[in-house]
Amino acid sequence: MLRIAIAGASGRMGRMLIDAVRDASDMILVAALEHDDSKSVGTVAVGESGRTADLVVTSDVDAAARDCDVLIDFTRPGGTLLHLAACVEHGVKLVIGTTGFDAAGRAAIETAADSIGIVFAPNMSVGVNVLFKLVADATRALSTGYDIEIIEAHHRHKIDAPSGTAIRLGEIAADALGRDLAAVAVHDREGLTGPRDPSTIGFVAIRGGDIVGDHTVLYAGIGERIEITHRAGSRAGYAAGSLLAARFLAGHARGLFDMQDVLGFN
């Protein structure tokens, strides 16, 4: 049985993960973590279904790391980096679904992977990772005469934009074209922008309501458009992918991986 700890246990994704781990026949939930100021600390952990777990939510990361094999983390960059340090200290593997890291944060994750196994992906959904593969193929086929725009939509509570998934889609498209995304990305447009530079990749971020996550890559040519879209109706797909990542890490003592590795696409 894989012993799993969940960070961000009282959040939307955390509650979904609690249910997913409890329903898995090869896993056991051993810790539910939240930050010190969370009102849920000291209360019984509860899944999205309303089922309670036989655990009290705690902020003691070190204690959780001593008891688990894999920590699944969907929190914020600062919290994830604190959890990362505890995982390295205790030899615990880590699944990171957190987005919004700066260069220093990504470098810290890469360094930690010399000591522990880490799956770090902007999106844990199997469907989204198939989307990544499709976009790589489509971009190579449509490399001339098509403008690329990436449109994403999320709920009103999401704090970063564009989403980590949208950025990854941009990176995949840019790589397929032999370009550096940082040099060709265009975020938002306003005023007299002039004609569109055909070498650029545009991003549009929509925030509103309870949208779980929509991502579209639009290829606009002359006389036709091609759109590749993934829409998430719930967070269940992210939870299922996270558990696949945890199982994958059971066979990898150290190294940095993404969901393309987990699914055997690389």
Secondary structure, DSSP 4 states (H G I P E B T S, - for coil): -EEEEEESTTSHHHHHHHHHHHH-TTEEEEEEE--TT-TTTTSEEE-TTSPEEEEE-B--HHHHHHH-SEEEE-S-HHHHHHHHHHHHHHT-EEEE------HHHHHHHHHHTTTSEEEE-S---HHHHHHHHHHHHHHHHT-SS-EEEEEEEE-TT--SSS-HHHHHHHHHHHHHHT--HHHHEEE---S---SPPTT-EEEEEEE-TT--EEEEEEEE-SS-EEEEEEEESSSHHHHHHHHHHHHHHTT-SSEEE-HHHHTT--
